Amino acid sequence: MNNSTVNFTTESSTTNSFGPLDIFEMYACSFSFLFGLPTHSYVIWLIITTGSGVASVFFKLNLSVCEIGICVTSLIFLLCFWFSSLTTLMCFLMGLGITGRPLFQCLICVERYLAVVHPVTFLKYKPLRYRVICCTAVWIITLGSCIFSMFLSLNTIEQTCFFSTQFLLFLSIQLFCLVAVLRALKQSGPGERGRERNEENHIKRRAFNVILITTVNMLN
């Protein structure tokens, strides 16, 4: 009886003990959920209630929805410390952060790139239906990534390779857009007057700032 009691006590204390890394992850997940969820919910509320066109912010709307899913993932990750049965669900939702968010960020960067470098092409594909098609494709790819992540064990070589490959691909796309917009910002079109040049430079500078912020956010 004494031996079984000692074994049970030892097992319970081992299960409920958390190391410094676990505590840091718990704080990080708590911060992500408590501050990320209301922030992105407020962004969605602003997009829906403002009178601006839905097409111009459609990618940002989908990105905010994806961010809310990532906040829920943080909560589930936190609960997994006590309820290991939620691990499968957490692995499934990890596809939102691994694939969904970077893809929507890439769509925003490519949109700004086309608006600055290829304005004719941008106007051609500006209607909402093209944005809906792109976002639908991204959600389908994200769903596939979620299913694939569900069958990968945590902290394995396969998961690391899967994450690293996507990260490098998405980062390359964003850096290409960033460099292309920066080059366009330094060039002035022929025959432009001062006021027209200033307005165009303002649009290019704003696009550059959006892509830069998006790229830095992805690195975080």
C-alpha positions as a Markdown table, in Angstrom:
| # | Residue | x | y | z |
|---|---|---|---|---|
| 1 | Met | 0.0 | 0.0 | 0.0 |
| 2 | Asn | 2.8 | 2.4 | 0.9 |
| 3 | Asn | 4.7 | 1.7 | -2.3 |
| 4 | Ser | 1.6 | 2.3 | -4.5 |
| 5 | Thr | 0.9 | 5.5 | -2.6 |
| 6 | Val | 4.4 | 6.8 | -3.1 |
| 7 | Asn | 4.3 | 5.9 | -6.8 |
| 8 | Phe | 1.0 | 7.7 | -7.3 |
| 9 | Thr | 2.2 | 10.7 | -5.5 |
| 10 | Thr | 5.4 | 10.8 | -7.6 |
| 11 | Glu | 3.5 | 10.4 | -10.8 |
| 12 | Ser | 1.1 | 13.2 | -9.9 |
| 13 | Ser | 3.8 | 15.6 | -8.9 |
| 14 | Thr | 5.7 | 14.9 | -12.1 |
| 15 | Thr | 2.6 | 15.4 | -14.2 |
| 16 | Asn | 1.6 | 18.7 | -12.6 |
| 17 | Ser | 5.1 | 20.2 | -12.4 |
| 18 | Phe | 6.0 | 22.8 | -15.0 |
| 19 | Gly | 9.4 | 23.9 | -16.1 |
| 20 | Pro | 10.5 | 27.5 | -16.9 |
| 21 | Leu | 9.8 | 26.9 | -20.6 |
| 22 | Asp | 6.3 | 25.7 | -19.9 |
| 23 | Ile | 5.6 | 28.7 | -17.7 |
| 24 | Phe | 6.8 | 31.0 | -20.4 |
| 25 | Glu | 4.6 | 29.3 | -23.0 |
| 26 | Met | 1.6 | 29.6 | -20.7 |
| 27 | Tyr | 2.2 | 33.3 | -20.2 |
| 28 | Ala | 2.7 | 33.8 | -24.0 |
| 29 | Cys | -0.5 | 31.9 | -24.8 |
| 30 | Ser | -2.5 | 33.8 | -22.1 |
| 31 | Phe | -1.2 | 37.2 | -23.5 |
| 32 | Ser | -2.1 | 36.1 | -27.1 |
| 33 | Phe | -5.6 | 35.1 | -26.1 |
| 34 | Leu | -6.5 | 38.0 | -23.8 |
| 35 | Phe | -5.2 | 40.8 | -26.0 |
| 36 | Gly | -5.3 | 39.2 | -29.5 |
| 37 | Leu | -9.0 | 38.1 | -29.3 |
| 38 | Pro | -10.6 | 41.5 | -28.4 |
| 39 | Thr | -8.2 | 43.4 | -30.8 |
| 40 | His | -9.0 | 41.4 | -33.9 |
| 41 | Ser | -12.7 | 41.2 | -32.9 |
| 42 | Tyr | -12.6 | 45.0 | -32.8 |
| 43 | Val | -10.9 | 45.2 | -36.2 |
| 44 | Ile | -13.6 | 43.0 | -37.7 |
| 45 | Trp | -16.3 | 45.1 | -36.1 |
| 46 | Leu | -14.7 | 48.3 | -37.6 |
| 47 | Ile | -14.5 | 46.7 | -41.1 |
| 48 | Ile | -18.1 | 45.6 | -41.0 |
| 49 | Thr | -19.5 | 48.8 | -39.6 |
| 50 | Thr | -17.5 | 51.4 | -41.6 |
| 51 | Gly | -18.9 | 52.5 | -44.9 |
| 52 | Ser | -15.7 | 51.7 | -46.8 |
| 53 | Gly | -15.9 | 49.2 | -49.6 |
| 54 | Val | -15.6 | 45.6 | -48.6 |
| 55 | Ala | -13.4 | 44.7 | -51.6 |
| 56 | Ser | -10.6 | 47.0 | -50.5 |
| 57 | Val | -10.3 | 45.4 | -47.0 |
| 58 | Phe | -11.5 | 41.8 | -47.8 |
| 59 | Phe | -8.1 | 40.3 | -47.3 |
| 60 | Lys | -7.7 | 42.1 | -44.0 |
| 61 | Leu | -11.1 | 40.8 | -42.9 |
| 62 | Asn | -10.1 | 37.2 | -43.6 |
| 63 | Leu | -6.8 | 37.7 | -41.9 |
| 64 | Ser | -8.5 | 39.0 | -38.8 |
| 65 | Val | -10.8 | 36.0 | -38.8 |
| 66 | Cys | -7.7 | 33.7 | -39.1 |
| 67 | Glu | -6.1 | 35.6 | -36.2 |
| 68 | Ile | -9.1 | 34.9 | -34.0 |
| 69 | Gly | -8.7 | 31.3 | -34.8 |
| 70 | Ile | -5.0 | 31.5 | -33.8 |
| 71 | Cys | -6.1 | 33.1 | -30.5 |
| 72 | Val | -8.4 | 30.2 | -29.8 |
| 73 | Thr | -5.5 | 27.9 | -30.6 |
| 74 | Ser | -3.5 | 29.7 | -27.9 |
| 75 | Leu | -6.2 | 29.0 | -25.4 |
| 76 | Ile | -6.4 | 25.3 | -26.4 |
| 77 | Phe | -2.6 | 25.0 | -26.2 |
| 78 | Leu | -2.9 | 26.4 | -22.6 |
| 79 | Leu | -5.6 | 23.9 | -21.7 |
| 80 | Cys | -3.5 | 21.1 | -23.1 |
| 81 | Phe | -1.2 | 21.4 | -20.0 |
| 82 | Trp | -4.1 | 19.9 | -18.0 |
| 83 | Phe | -6.2 | 18.2 | -20.6 |
| 84 | Ser | -4.0 | 16.1 | -22.9 |
| 85 | Ser | -7.1 | 15.0 | -24.9 |
| 86 | Leu | -7.1 | 18.4 | -26.6 |
| 87 | Thr | -3.7 | 17.9 | -28.2 |
| 88 | Thr | -5.2 | 16.6 | -31.4 |
| 89 | Leu | -7.5 | 19.6 | -31.7 |
| 90 | Met | -4.6 | 21.9 | -31.0 |
| 91 | Cys | -2.4 | 20.2 | -33.7 |
| 92 | Phe | -5.3 | 20.7 | -36.2 |
| 93 | Leu | -5.7 | 24.4 | -35.4 |
| 94 | Met | -1.9 | 24.9 | -35.7 |
| 95 | Gly | -2.4 | 25.0 | -39.5 |
| 96 | Leu | -4.0 | 28.4 | -39.1 |
| 97 | Gly | -0.8 | 29.9 | -37.8 |
| 98 | Ile | 1.5 | 27.9 | -40.0 |
| 99 | Thr | -0.3 | 28.4 | -43.3 |
| 100 | Gly | -3.4 | 30.5 | -43.0 |
| 101 | Arg | -1.9 | 33.7 | -41.5 |
| 102 | Pro | 1.2 | 33.8 | -43.8 |
| 103 | Leu | -0.9 | 33.2 | -46.9 |
| 104 | Phe | -3.3 | 36.0 | -46.1 |
| 105 | Gln | -0.3 | 38.3 | -45.4 |
| 106 | Cys | 1.1 | 37.3 | -48.8 |
| 107 | Leu | -2.2 | 38.2 | -50.5 |
| 108 | Ile | -2.0 | 41.7 | -48.9 |
| 109 | Cys | 1.6 | 42.2 | -50.0 |
| 110 | Val | 0.9 | 41.0 | -53.5 |
| 111 | Glu | -2.1 | 43.3 | -53.7 |
| 112 | Arg | 0.0 | 46.3 | -52.7 |
| 113 | Tyr | 2.7 | 45.2 | -55.1 |
| 114 | Leu | 0.2 | 45.0 | -58.0 |
| 115 | Ala | -1.3 | 48.4 | -57.1 |
| 116 | Val | 2.1 | 50.1 | -57.3 |
| 117 | Val | 4.1 | 48.2 | -60.0 |
| 118 | His | 1.3 | 46.8 | -62.2 |
| 119 | Pro | -1.7 | 49.2 | -61.7 |
| 120 | Val | -3.5 | 48.1 | -64.9 |
| 121 | Thr | -3.5 | 44.5 | -63.7 |
| 122 | Phe | -4.5 | 45.6 | -60.3 |
| 123 | Leu | -7.6 | 47.4 | -61.7 |
| 124 | Lys | -8.5 | 44.4 | -63.8 |
| 125 | Tyr | -8.6 | 42.1 | -60.8 |
| 126 | Lys | -9.9 | 44.7 | -58.3 |
| 127 | Pro | -13.6 | 43.5 | -58.2 |
| 128 | Leu | -14.6 | 41.5 | -55.1 |
| 129 | Arg | -15.2 | 38.2 | -56.9 |
| 130 | Tyr | -11.5 | 37.8 | -57.6 |
| 131 | Arg | -10.7 | 38.4 | -53.9 |
| 132 | Val | -13.4 | 35.9 | -52.9 |
| 133 | Ile | -11.8 | 33.3 | -55.2 |
| 134 | Cys | -8.3 | 34.0 | -53.7 |
| 135 | Cys | -9.5 | 33.8 | -50.1 |
| 136 | Thr | -11.5 | 30.6 | -50.8 |
| 137 | Ala | -8.4 | 29.0 | -52.2 |
| 138 | Val | -6.4 | 30.1 | -49.2 |
| 139 | Trp | -9.0 | 28.6 | -46.8 |
| 140 | Ile | -8.9 | 25.3 | -48.7 |
| 141 | Ile | -5.1 | 25.2 | -48.5 |
| 142 | Thr | -5.2 | 26.1 | -44.8 |
| 143 | Leu | -7.7 | 23.3 | -44.2 |
| 144 | Gly | -5.4 | 20.9 | -45.9 |
| 145 | Ser | -2.5 | 22.2 | -43.7 |
| 146 | Cys | -4.6 | 21.8 | -40.6 |
| 147 | Ile | -5.4 | 18.2 | -41.5 |
| 148 | Phe | -1.7 | 17.5 | -42.3 |
| 149 | Ser | -0.6 | 19.1 | -39.0 |
| 150 | Met | -3.0 | 16.9 | -37.1 |
| 151 | Phe | -1.1 | 13.8 | -38.1 |
| 152 | Leu | 2.3 | 15.3 | -37.3 |
| 153 | Ser | 3.6 | 14.8 | -33.8 |
| 154 | Leu | 4.8 | 17.8 | -31.8 |
| 155 | Asn | 8.5 | 18.8 | -32.0 |
| 156 | Thr | 9.5 | 16.3 | -34.7 |
| 157 | Ile | 11.7 | 16.7 | -37.7 |
| 158 | Glu | 8.7 | 16.4 | -40.1 |
| 159 | Gln | 6.9 | 19.3 | -38.4 |
| 160 | Thr | 10.1 | 21.4 | -38.4 |
| 161 | Cys | 10.7 | 20.8 | -42.1 |
| 162 | Phe | 7.0 | 21.5 | -42.9 |
| 163 | Phe | 7.0 | 24.8 | -41.0 |
| 164 | Ser | 10.4 | 25.9 | -42.3 |
| 165 | Thr | 9.6 | 25.2 | -46.0 |
| 166 | Gln | 6.4 | 27.2 | -45.8 |
| 167 | Phe | 8.0 | 30.0 | -43.8 |
| 168 | Leu | 10.8 | 30.5 | -46.4 |
| 169 | Leu | 8.4 | 30.4 | -49.3 |
| 170 | Phe | 6.1 | 33.0 | -47.8 |
| 171 | Leu | 9.0 | 35.2 | -46.6 |
| 172 | Ser | 10.5 | 35.1 | -50.1 |
| 173 | Ile | 7.2 | 36.3 | -51.7 |
| 174 | Gln | 6.9 | 39.2 | -49.2 |
| 175 | Leu | 10.5 | 40.2 | -49.6 |
| 176 | Phe | 10.1 | 40.3 | -53.4 |
| 177 | Cys | 7.1 | 42.6 | -53.1 |
| 178 | Leu | 9.0 | 44.7 | -50.6 |
| 179 | Val | 12.0 | 45.2 | -52.8 |
| 180 | Ala | 9.9 | 45.8 | -55.9 |
| 181 | Val | 7.8 | 48.5 | -54.3 |
| 182 | Leu | 11.0 | 50.1 | -52.9 |
| 183 | Arg | 12.5 | 50.2 | -56.3 |
| 184 | Ala | 9.3 | 51.7 | -57.7 |
| 185 | Leu | 9.3 | 54.3 | -54.9 |
| 186 | Lys | 12.8 | 55.5 | -55.9 |
| 187 | Gln | 11.8 | 55.9 | -59.6 |
| 188 | Ser | 9.7 | 58.7 | -60.9 |
| 189 | Gly | 7.5 | 58.3 | -64.0 |
| 190 | Pro | 8.3 | 60.4 | -67.1 |
| 191 | Gly | 6.5 | 63.7 | -67.5 |
| 192 | Glu | 5.1 | 63.8 | -63.9 |
| 193 | Arg | 4.5 | 67.1 | -62.3 |
| 194 | Gly | 5.3 | 67.9 | -58.8 |
| 195 | Arg | 1.9 | 67.4 | -57.3 |
| 196 | Glu | 1.2 | 64.3 | -59.2 |
| 197 | Arg | 4.6 | 62.9 | -58.3 |
| 198 | Asn | 4.0 | 63.6 | -54.6 |
| 199 | Glu | 0.6 | 61.9 | -54.7 |
| 200 | Glu | 2.0 | 58.8 | -56.4 |
| 201 | Asn | 5.0 | 58.7 | -54.0 |
| 202 | His | 2.5 | 58.9 | -51.1 |
| 203 | Ile | 0.7 | 55.8 | -52.5 |
| 204 | Lys | 3.9 | 54.0 | -53.0 |
| 205 | Arg | 5.2 | 54.9 | -49.6 |
| 206 | Arg | 2.0 | 53.7 | -48.0 |
| 207 | Ala | 2.2 | 50.4 | -49.9 |
| 208 | Phe | 5.8 | 50.0 | -48.8 |
| 209 | Asn | 4.9 | 50.6 | -45.2 |
| 210 | Val | 2.1 | 48.0 | -45.3 |
| 211 | Ile | 4.3 | 45.4 | -46.8 |
| 212 | Leu | 7.1 | 46.2 | -44.3 |
| 213 | Ile | 4.8 | 45.9 | -41.3 |
| 214 | Thr | 3.3 | 42.7 | -42.7 |
| 215 | Thr | 6.7 | 41.2 | -43.2 |
| 216 | Val | 8.0 | 42.2 | -39.7 |
| 217 | Asn | 4.8 | 40.8 | -38.2 |
| 218 | Met | 5.4 | 37.5 | -40.0 |
| 219 | Leu | 9.0 | 37.3 | -38.6 |
| 220 | Asn | 7.5 | 37.8 | -35.1 |
